[in-house]
């Protein structure tokens, strides 16, 4: 699926309209090749733990540079620690690990199904709002981006955060004392 997603910085409390979904805590580990070339190519390999379940996600390089939206392939994994060991045997190394706490919502805007998450990450004091639409094609995902922006504007959101969480994590570690 092609994930059309735009992340915003929240200037205050945000409670999107629509259906409230259960809150979620994601514990994400991102893997890379030992030389960093895999991630440097724009690809991502993430093992996510949430609610006692594990998912492995491969993300292609962005199809939209302005938003970082990517095609994603994802599957449930029966045993997260075993998958991490398998990735290690394939030559990947864990590069980053962090937690995301999300208040989740679902809404429809201009005929488009949207998933919204108000996000706090454990490495930043900022609050983010992710608005996404899963599309069957690159073209449909690109067409969804203006609708996402209009929806965000209806919530009073205007500050797009163009950095990926992985880049924000890296920047936070560079600023941390003793790193």
Secondary structure, DSSP 4 states (H G I P E B T S, - for coil): -EEEEEEEE-SS----SSEE---EEEEEEEEEETTSHHHHTT-EEEEEEETTEEEEEEEPSPSBTTTTBEEEEEEEES-HHHHHHHHHHTTEEEEEEEEEEEEEEEEEETTEEEEEEEEEETT-S-EEEEEEEEESSHHHHHHHHHHHHHHHHHTT---B--S-HHHHHHHHHHHSTT-
